[in-house]
Amino acid sequence: MGDGIGRYRGTESRLAQWLRRRPKRTAADDGNDREKLLLAVAAAGLPLAPAAYPVGYSCSCERIGCPTPARHPVSFAWQTQSTTDRSQIERWARNEPEANFITATGMVHDVLDVPLAAGRAALERLLAEGVEVGPVAESPAAGPGGGRMLFFTATRGTPEDEDEWWPCELDCHPETMDEHPGLRWHCRGSYVLVPPARLPGDEDAHPVVAWVRGPEHPLPDPLNLLETLQDACARHAAERGADGDGGHPAHEIAWPLTR
């Protein structure tokens, strides 16, 4: 037994030595990973703009009672500022090392945004049925409404008849997420955070927006996902209601389909 313990201690010692020799991650490593993630989003054609970032449980914008801490752009001109230009994104990322980034929807892509539990169920079903699913990200809980899952799709563009279209913000402003936990269709006039955005929380453990399926996946037609996502949201709302959690009915889509 003594020899066994000795061998174990010897192994443990070698393991400890190996761990000490492993290169430790630095702030520069994290910065490089962040920059790579952002450039991958831009390379997929999704325009980016800088956003606020968390300061503990508060927001870097220093607005008292900020309704969407660390989840909004820093400039009112974010729609025209959004870009896929690699050099500009590198400058932003290096000059603003804490900043989150948003991608403006409705130009190249839309985002179907659903409660996290509903999204996971829908994603499993879509993949099992062989449906082409594009990039998908998870945004962890940052309020009473829980986390969200973001399905990135091709944009439907602007209808020929402008009377058939309205800005997404009229129906789908990010500030309303917690109040209406059904499906949100982010199109023109809206935005979503992109990985590796950080959300308010403990300084050493901020929740992070992360890819489930990366931006290298082609953007699908949103209508190919819509029915499954709506069904998952309806089930989610019913379950919330059955659990006494104040479930809301699945919200109608934020795009008129009368083209």
C-alpha positions in Angstrom: 0.0 0.0 0.0 2.9 2.3 0.8 4.3 1.8 -2.7 0.9 2.5 -4.2 0.5 5.7 -2.2 4.0 6.7 -3.3 3.3 6.1 -6.9 0.0 8.1 -6.6 1.9 11.0 -5.0 4.5 10.8 -7.7 1.8 11.0 -10.3 0.1 13.8 -8.6 3.3 15.7 -8.3 4.0 15.2 -12.0 0.5 16.4 -12.8 0.9 19.5 -10.6 4.2 20.2 -12.4 2.5 19.9 -15.8 -0.3 22.2 -14.7 2.2 24.8 -13.6 3.9 24.5 -17.0 0.7 25.1 -18.9 0.6 28.7 -20.3 -1.8 30.8 -18.3 -4.5 32.8 -20.2 -3.9 36.5 -20.1 -6.1 39.5 -20.9 -4.4 39.6 -24.3 -5.5 36.0 -25.0 -9.1 36.9 -24.1 -8.9 40.0 -26.2 -7.6 38.0 -29.2 -10.4 35.5 -28.8 -13.0 38.4 -28.7 -11.6 40.0 -31.8 -11.6 36.7 -33.7 -15.2 36.1 -32.8 -16.2 39.6 -33.9 -14.3 39.4 -37.1 -15.9 36.0 -37.9 -19.3 37.7 -37.5 -18.3 40.5 -39.9 -16.8 38.0 -42.4 -20.2 36.3 -42.5 -21.6 39.7 -43.7 -23.3 40.7 -40.4 -22.8 44.4 -39.7 -21.5 45.3 -36.2 -21.4 48.4 -34.0 -20.1 49.0 -30.5 -22.5 48.6 -27.5 -22.4 49.3 -23.8 -20.9 46.8 -21.4 -21.5 45.7 -17.8 -20.0 47.3 -14.8 -21.0 44.8 -12.2 -24.8 44.8 -12.3 -24.9 48.2 -13.9 -24.3 49.7 -17.3 -21.3 51.5 -18.7 -23.6 54.2 -20.0 -24.0 55.5 -16.4 -27.7 56.2 -17.1 -29.6 56.0 -13.9 -32.0 53.1 -14.2 -30.8 52.0 -17.7 -33.6 49.7 -18.9 -31.2 47.5 -20.9 -27.9 47.5 -19.1 -25.0 46.4 -21.4 -27.5 45.5 -24.1 -27.8 48.7 -26.2 -25.6 50.5 -28.7 -23.4 53.4 -27.5 -24.3 55.7 -30.5 -27.7 56.9 -31.6 -26.3 56.5 -35.1 -25.8 52.7 -34.7 -27.7 51.8 -37.9 -25.5 53.9 -40.1 -22.4 53.2 -38.0 -22.8 49.4 -38.4 -20.2 47.9 -40.6 -18.4 44.7 -41.7 -15.2 46.6 -42.4 -12.4 44.5 -40.8 -10.1 47.5 -40.1 -12.9 49.5 -38.4 -13.9 46.5 -36.2 -10.3 45.9 -35.2 -10.0 49.5 -34.2 -13.2 49.4 -32.2 -12.2 46.2 -30.5 -8.7 47.4 -29.5 -9.7 50.9 -28.6 -12.7 49.8 -26.5 -11.6 46.5 -25.0 -14.6 46.2 -22.7 -17.3 47.0 -25.2 -20.0 44.6 -26.3 -21.1 44.6 -29.9 -24.5 44.5 -31.6 -25.4 43.5 -35.1 -28.0 45.6 -36.9 -30.8 43.5 -38.3 -32.9 44.0 -41.4 -30.0 44.8 -43.8 -28.4 41.4 -44.4 -30.1 39.3 -41.8 -33.0 39.0 -39.4 -33.1 37.3 -36.1 -35.9 35.2 -34.7 -35.6 35.6 -30.9 -37.4 33.1 -28.6 -37.3 32.1 -24.9 -34.2 29.9 -24.2 -36.2 26.7 -23.3 -38.4 27.1 -26.3 -35.4 27.7 -28.6 -33.6 24.6 -27.4 -36.6 22.4 -28.0 -37.2 23.9 -31.4 -33.5 23.6 -32.4 -33.5 19.9 -31.5 -36.7 19.3 -33.5 -35.4 21.3 -36.6 -32.1 19.4 -36.7 -33.9 16.1 -36.2 -36.1 16.9 -39.2 -33.1 17.9 -41.3 -34.1 21.5 -41.7 -31.3 23.9 -42.6 -30.6 26.0 -39.5 -28.2 28.9 -39.7 -26.2 30.5 -36.9 -27.8 30.2 -33.4 -26.7 32.0 -30.2 -27.8 31.8 -26.6 -28.2 34.9 -24.5 -28.4 33.9 -20.8 -30.8 35.3 -18.3 -30.4 39.0 -17.7 -33.7 39.8 -16.1 -36.9 38.2 -14.9 -37.8 36.9 -18.4 -35.0 34.4 -18.5 -32.6 33.7 -21.3 -33.2 33.9 -25.0 -32.1 31.9 -28.1 -31.3 33.8 -31.3 -31.9 32.2 -34.7 -30.0 34.2 -37.4 -31.8 34.1 -40.8 -31.7 35.8 -44.1 -33.6 39.1 -44.2 -36.9 39.2 -46.1 -35.9 42.6 -47.3 -38.3 45.6 -47.7 -41.6 44.8 -49.3 -42.3 46.6 -52.6 -45.3 48.2 -50.9 -44.0 50.1 -47.9 -47.6 50.0 -46.4 -47.0 46.3 -45.7 -43.9 47.0 -43.6 -43.2 48.8 -40.3 -40.1 49.3 -38.3 -39.3 46.3 -36.0 -38.9 48.6 -33.0 -42.7 49.3 -33.0 -43.3 45.7 -32.1 -40.0 44.2 -31.1 -37.9 46.6 -29.1 -35.3 44.8 -27.0 -36.6 46.5 -23.9 -39.9 44.5 -24.1 -38.3 41.1 -23.9 -39.0 40.4 -20.3 -42.6 41.5 -20.5 -43.5 39.4 -23.6 -41.6 36.1 -23.7 -42.9 34.9 -27.0 -41.2 35.0 -30.4 -39.6 38.3 -31.6 -38.7 39.0 -35.2 -35.8 41.4 -35.3 -35.8 43.1 -38.7 -35.1 46.7 -39.8 -34.8 49.1 -36.9 -33.6 46.5 -34.4 -30.5 44.8 -33.2 -29.2 41.9 -31.1 -26.0 41.3 -29.1 -23.4 39.1 -30.7 -20.9 36.8 -28.9 -18.9 37.2 -26.8 -21.1 40.0 -25.3 -21.1 40.1 -21.5 -24.2 40.8 -19.4 -24.5 42.3 -16.0 -23.5 40.1 -13.1 -20.6 39.4 -10.7 -17.4 41.1 -11.8 -15.6 37.8 -12.1 -18.5 35.8 -13.6 -20.5 37.8 -16.1 -23.0 35.8 -18.1 -21.8 35.7 -21.7 -23.7 35.5 -25.0 -22.3 32.4 -26.9 -22.7 30.6 -30.2 -24.5 27.3 -30.3 -24.0 27.2 -34.1 -21.4 29.7 -35.4 -21.7 32.4 -38.1 -20.1 30.1 -40.7 -23.5 28.5 -41.2 -25.5 29.9 -44.2 -28.4 32.1 -43.3 -31.7 30.2 -43.9 -35.1 31.5 -45.0 -36.8 32.6 -41.8 -40.1 31.0 -43.0 -38.5 27.6 -42.9 -38.0 28.0 -39.1 -41.1 30.0 -38.2 -43.7 27.3 -37.7 -41.5 25.2 -35.4 -40.4 28.3 -33.4 -44.0 29.5 -33.0 -45.1 26.0 -31.8 -42.2 25.8 -29.3 -43.1 29.3 -28.0 -46.8 28.3 -27.6 -45.8 25.2 -25.6 -43.4 27.2 -23.5 -46.1 29.8 -22.7 -48.5 27.0 -21.8 -46.0 25.4 -19.5 -45.2 28.7 -17.8 -48.9 29.2 -17.2 -49.4 25.7 -15.9 -46.5 26.2 -13.5 -48.1 29.4 -12.1 -45.3 31.4 -13.6 -47.6 34.0 -15.2 -47.2 32.6 -18.7 -48.1 34.9 -21.6 -49.4 33.7 -25.0 -46.9 33.4 -27.7 -46.5 36.8 -29.3 -47.4 37.2 -33.0 -44.5 37.6 -35.4 -43.2 41.1 -36.0 -43.5 41.0 -39.8 -46.6 41.2 -42.0 -46.9 38.2 -44.4 -49.3 39.7 -46.8 -46.8 40.3 -49.6 
